[in-house]
Structures are given as C-alpha cells and as structure tokens.
Amino acid sequence: MGQSGAVTAVVIGAGHRGRFAYGGQALAHPERLRIVAIAEPDAERRDAMAREHGLGSGALFGDWRELLAQPRLAAAAIVATSDTLHVEPALAALARGYHVLLEKPIAPEPADCERVVGAAERADRILQIGHVLRHTAFYRRVHEIVASGRLGRVWQIALAEHVGAWHMAHSFVRGRFRNREISAPILLAKSCHDLDLLLWLAQSHPARVASFGGLSGYTEARAPRGAPERCTQGCPVQASCAHDAVRFYLGPDEGVAASWPWNDVSPIPREKRGAARSRRGPTGAASIAATTTHSITSWSRSSSKVA
C-alpha cells in the first residue's frame, strides 16, 4: 500500500489494457491505485504512459526482466502483455513477492495455466485474472438475481459475444490475435469473458464441453477480384468495402469507438487526427498514413485478401 492508502502497482505491458484500462483506473481513482513503475519495450508507449502517471526515467524499464530484477517496488504487478507472453512475467512477479493482476486469458495451454495458479498458491499471493465483466454493475446485478433464487432453478443460460465486422477485421484478421502463433484462439482471446460469466452465473462446472467452428469468410478465395496485396495499394472495391483499412484507420468514426482501436496502430491520439490531416510534419496526414500503413503492413500477410 502507498502512503495515501492506495494500492501501489507496477505495470508490465503499456498497450491498450495496461495503459488505458488499468492505467486509466489509476488516473481516475488515485486514492485506490497508484502506478509506480512501467515495463514496456515500445519507447513511445512507455514514455506516453510515464507522462500520464508522472514517472521519471528511474521507474521505466524496456523489459519486464529488468523491472523484476529490482527489489519489490510495489504491492502488485499488473501483467498486461500479449496472450502468449503472460506466463513468464506472471511467474517471475509471483516469485518476487508481488500480488498479480493478470490480463486474461492466463495462457493458451492448460499446463501453463496450472503452472501460474500453482505458483500463486505456493507463494501465498493473490492471483486475479482480468475478467472485468464480473465487476460491472450490470452483471453484478444479474448474478445477484440468479443467486437469490427468485428465478427458480436456472436450466439454460444463453450468452452471445457480438463481434462487429470492423472488430473482427482489426483484431482477429489483421491484428495481434490473427493466428495461434502469436495469440490465444478467439474462444480464449475474446469469449473467455463469456465462459467466465457462464461459470459464475451457473455456480457449477460443466459435465461436458463441445466446440466447433471453421474459417470460411476471411480467406483468399473470397477476396474481391483484382484485390491487391494491401488496402493501401489501390483496391478496385475500396470505396464500398466494409473492411477498407485506409478509411477505417485514417478516418475514425466516433460512432464506432472513441479511442480503441485507433490507439493500437498509431501513437497520435484520435482526437488530434482530424486537424493533423491539414498539417505537415510528424503529426501531419502523411506521418499518420505512414505510421498506420506500417502497422497494417506488419500485421498480417492475409489481411488485404479479405479487406
């Protein structure tokens, strides 16, 4: 605990979840949470979050190993790295004596999940997984009603995870969740919220689990005729394509989202991009386009075939 009574925490991974979700909570509720150090390999992301939390260079680390090599700096460690990079920093933080808030899912493989849970039990540390929907007012109220018995015995629970076309293209076709080499499967990366809510609401474990699916829509076979390798290379259906990367990233629609996913691909805040289109220099339209195009190009070898 900090002197003010707030829980002190180090953040490992200053991406969207680390910086805006958990870091945002610290900024909104400084009496409850205070960030004291950051480990993030991307210097722009690291420095941006450091400015927001008033941290000096001594509290910044380019690698989580450097941070965790230090004497324990806080009560808790927030591990918000990519899905396939959760296990090692979580284990190291627990071994160093930190309580751990670990972004979901724990890991794509069951054995790794067991390793992390076992390490927390042996270290007698709190391991909290970021199943944030449990803590929203809506689902807390649903749980309260179900648990009260007012509905009688619950025989069926239906949950649907609605992933919009733009979200699917951004996250699961072009983005960081596009394949198993770099991420957990979509059932864990996205729908683990639903799985957690089902268990929580039902207050029981399943006797049997079944899963099925397939890749049918986002394939090369369904690419528009004459589509180039990238959306930025003059696609013949660009004006009407729902997945056009140029229009989506350079002309953000506030009706879709206020900050994410724009901050995934550009360090320039969304609210400054409109004015930037008429300027030159590092915050002008050419710079934004270069940054965004680089991100799109580096993300997926198959994205332009479906976008």
C-alpha positions in Angstrom: 0.0 0.0 0.0 1.1 3.5 -0.7 1.2 6.2 2.0 -2.2 7.5 0.7 -3.8 4.1 1.2 -3.8 3.4 -2.5 -2.6 0.0 -3.7 0.8 0.5 -5.5 1.4 -1.4 -8.7 3.9 -1.9 -11.4 2.6 -2.3 -15.0 4.2 -4.9 -17.3 2.9 -4.0 -20.8 1.8 -0.5 -21.6 -0.5 -1.4 -24.5 -4.2 -0.8 -24.5 -5.1 -2.8 -21.4 -2.1 -1.8 -19.4 -2.2 1.9 -20.3 -5.8 2.7 -20.9 -7.8 0.1 -18.9 -5.7 -0.4 -15.7 -3.7 2.7 -16.0 -6.9 4.6 -16.7 -8.4 3.3 -13.5 -5.3 4.6 -11.5 -5.8 8.0 -13.1 -9.5 8.1 -12.3 -9.1 6.7 -8.8 -5.7 7.7 -7.4 -7.0 7.1 -3.9 -7.3 3.4 -4.8 -4.5 2.6 -7.2 -1.1 4.2 -8.0 1.2 3.1 -10.7 4.9 3.4 -9.7 6.8 1.7 -12.5 6.4 0.5 -16.1 8.0 -2.2 -18.2 7.3 -1.8 -21.9 9.6 -2.4 -24.9 8.0 0.2 -27.1 9.6 3.6 -26.1 6.6 5.7 -27.4 4.1 3.7 -25.4 6.3 3.6 -22.4 7.0 7.3 -22.3 3.4 8.2 -23.0 2.2 6.2 -20.0 5.0 7.6 -17.9 3.9 11.2 -18.6 0.4 10.3 -17.6 1.5 8.9 -14.3 4.3 11.4 -13.6 7.0 8.8 -13.6 10.7 9.6 -14.1 13.2 7.6 -16.1 14.2 5.6 -13.0 10.8 4.0 -12.9 10.9 2.9 -16.6 12.1 -0.4 -18.0 12.4 -1.7 -21.5 11.9 -5.3 -20.4 9.9 -6.9 -17.6 13.0 -8.9 -16.6 14.8 -5.6 -15.8 11.9 -4.4 -13.6 11.5 -7.7 -11.8 15.3 -7.9 -11.1 14.8 -4.9 -8.8 13.8 -5.2 -5.2 10.0 -5.3 -5.0 8.7 -1.8 -6.0 5.0 -2.2 -5.2 2.4 -4.4 -3.7 1.1 -5.7 -7.0 2.2 -6.3 -10.6 -0.3 -5.8 -13.5 0.7 -8.2 -16.2 -0.8 -6.9 -19.5 1.4 -8.4 -22.1 0.2 -10.3 -25.2 -1.8 -13.5 -24.7 1.2 -15.8 -25.4 3.5 -13.8 -23.2 1.7 -13.9 -19.9 3.2 -16.9 -18.2 6.9 -16.0 -17.6 6.3 -12.4 -16.3 3.5 -13.7 -14.1 5.7 -16.5 -12.6 8.6 -14.1 -12.1 6.3 -11.5 -10.4 4.9 -14.0 -8.0 8.4 -15.3 -7.2 9.4 -11.7 -6.4 6.5 -11.4 -3.9 4.0 -9.4 -6.0 0.3 -10.0 -5.9 -0.6 -10.3 -9.6 -3.4 -8.9 -11.7 -3.0 -10.9 -14.9 -4.8 -10.0 -18.1 -7.0 -12.7 -19.5 -6.5 -15.5 -20.5 -3.8 -16.9 -18.3 -2.3 -18.9 -21.2 -3.5 -20.7 -24.3 -2.3 -24.1 -22.9 -3.8 -25.8 -19.8 -0.4 -26.8 -18.4 0.7 -23.2 -18.3 -2.4 -22.2 -16.5 -1.7 -24.8 -13.9 1.8 -23.5 -13.6 0.7 -20.0 -12.8 -2.0 -21.0 -10.4 0.3 -23.4 -8.6 3.0 -20.7 -8.3 0.5 -18.2 -6.8 -0.7 -20.8 -4.2 2.9 -21.7 -3.2 3.8 -18.0 -2.9 0.6 -17.3 -1.0 0.0 -14.3 -3.3 -3.3 -13.1 -4.8 -3.7 -14.0 -8.5 -6.5 -12.1 -10.0 -7.4 -12.7 -13.7 -8.8 -9.7 -15.6 -12.3 -11.0 -16.0 -13.6 -7.4 -15.7 -17.2 -8.1 -16.7 -17.8 -9.7 -13.3 -17.3 -6.3 -11.8 -19.6 -4.3 -14.0 -22.9 -3.1 -12.4 -25.0 -4.9 -15.0 -23.5 -8.4 -14.5 -23.2 -8.0 -10.7 -27.0 -7.3 -10.7 -27.7 -10.3 -12.9 -25.6 -12.5 -10.6 -27.4 -11.2 -7.6 -30.8 -12.0 -9.1 -29.8 -15.5 -10.2 -28.1 -16.3 -6.8 -31.2 -15.1 -4.9 -33.3 -17.9 -6.2 -36.0 -15.5 -7.5 -35.9 -17.2 -10.9 -36.1 -20.7 -9.5 -33.8 -23.3 -10.9 -31.9 -22.0 -13.9 -32.0 -24.6 -16.7 -30.4 -22.6 -19.5 -28.1 -19.6 -19.9 -27.6 -18.1 -23.4 -24.7 -15.7 -24.0 -23.8 -14.3 -27.3 -20.4 -12.5 -28.0 -21.3 -9.9 -30.7 -18.1 -9.2 -32.6 -18.6 -6.5 -35.3 -17.2 -6.8 -38.8 -14.7 -3.9 -38.1 -13.7 -5.6 -34.8 -13.2 -8.9 -36.4 -11.0 -7.4 -39.2 -9.0 -5.3 -36.8 -8.3 -7.8 -34.1 -8.7 -11.3 -35.5 -7.7 -10.9 -39.2 -5.2 -8.1 -39.4 -4.3 -7.7 -35.8 -2.5 -9.2 -32.8 -5.0 -12.0 -32.4 -4.8 -13.2 -36.1 -3.3 -16.6 -35.5 -2.2 -19.2 -32.9 1.5 -18.4 -33.3 1.1 -15.0 -31.6 -2.2 -15.3 -29.7 -4.7 -17.5 -27.9 -7.6 -18.8 -30.1 -10.6 -16.5 -30.3 -12.5 -18.5 -27.8 -9.9 -17.6 -25.2 -8.8 -14.2 -26.5 -12.4 -12.9 -26.7 -15.0 -15.3 -25.4 -13.2 -16.2 -22.2 -15.4 -13.4 -20.8 -18.5 -15.5 -21.7 -17.0 -18.7 -20.3 -16.2 -17.0 -17.0 -19.7 -15.4 -16.8 -21.3 -18.8 -17.5 -19.4 -20.5 -14.7 -20.1 -17.6 -12.3 -23.8 -17.3 -13.0 -24.4 -21.1 -13.0 -22.2 -21.6 -9.9 -21.2 -25.0 -11.2 -18.8 -26.7 -13.6 -19.7 -28.3 -16.9 -20.0 -32.0 -17.2 -19.2 -31.8 -20.9 -17.8 -29.2 -23.3 -18.2 -29.0 -27.1 -16.7 -26.6 -29.6 -16.9 -26.2 -33.3 -16.1 -23.6 -36.0 -14.3 -23.0 -39.2 -12.5 -20.5 -41.4 -14.9 -19.6 -44.2 -15.3 -15.8 -44.6 -11.8 -14.3 -44.3 -10.0 -16.4 -46.9 -8.2 -15.7 -50.1 -10.9 -17.4 -52.0 -13.3 -14.7 -51.0 -11.1 -11.8 -51.9 -12.6 -9.3 -54.4 -11.5 -9.8 -58.0 -8.4 -7.7 -58.6 -7.7 -7.0 -54.9 -4.0 -6.1 -54.3 -1.8 -7.3 -51.5 -2.7 -4.3 -49.3 -5.6 -1.9 -48.9 -3.2 0.9 -49.4 -2.3 -0.2 -52.9 -5.5 0.9 -54.7 -8.1 -1.8 -54.3 -10.9 -1.7 -57.0 -13.7 -2.1 -54.4 -12.1 0.2 -51.8 -14.9 2.7 -51.8 -17.6 0.2 -50.9 -15.5 -2.3 -48.9 -16.6 -2.7 -45.2 -13.1 -3.7 -44.3 -11.1 -0.9 -46.1 -8.1 -0.3 -43.8 -7.4 3.2 -45.2 -10.9 4.6 -44.5 -11.1 2.8 -41.2 -7.8 3.9 -39.7 -7.4 7.3 -41.2 -11.0 8.4 -40.9 -12.0 7.1 -37.5 -15.7 7.0 -36.8 -16.5 8.3 -33.3 -19.8 6.4 -33.6 -17.8 3.1 -33.6 -15.3 3.9 -30.9 -13.7 6.9 -29.1 -10.1 5.7 -28.7 -9.6 2.0 -29.3 -8.8 0.5 -31.8 -7.2 3.7 -33.2 -4.5 3.7 -30.5 -3.5 0.2 -31.4 -1.9 1.4 -34.7 -0.8 5.0 -34.1 0.7 6.9 -31.2 -1.2 10.0 -32.3 -4.4 10.4 -30.3 -7.6 10.0 -32.3 -8.9 13.5 -31.4 -5.9 15.1 -33.0 -6.0 13.3 -36.3 -8.6 15.5 -37.9 -6.5 18.6 -37.5 -3.4 16.7 -38.5 -4.7 15.9 -42.0 -4.2 19.6 -42.9 -0.7 19.9 -41.4 2.8 18.9 -42.4 5.4 17.4 -40.1 5.4 14.5 -37.7 1.8 15.0 -36.8 0.5 15.6 -40.3 -1.5 13.4 -42.5 1.5 11.9 -44.3 3.0 10.9 -41.0 -0.2 9.3 -39.7 -0.6 7.5 -43.0 3.0 6.2 -42.8 2.6 5.0 -39.2 -0.8 3.4 -39.9 0.3 1.8 -43.2 3.4 0.4 -41.5 1.3 -1.2 -38.7 -1.2 -2.7 -41.2 1.6 -4.0 -43.4 3.5 -5.5 -40.5 0.4 -7.1 -39.0 -0.9 -9.7 -41.4 0.1 -11.4 -44.6 -3.5 -12.2 -45.4 -5.4 -9.1 -44.3 -5.6 -7.5 -47.7 -7.0 -10.6 -49.2 -10.1 -10.1 -47.1 -10.1 -6.4 -46.6 
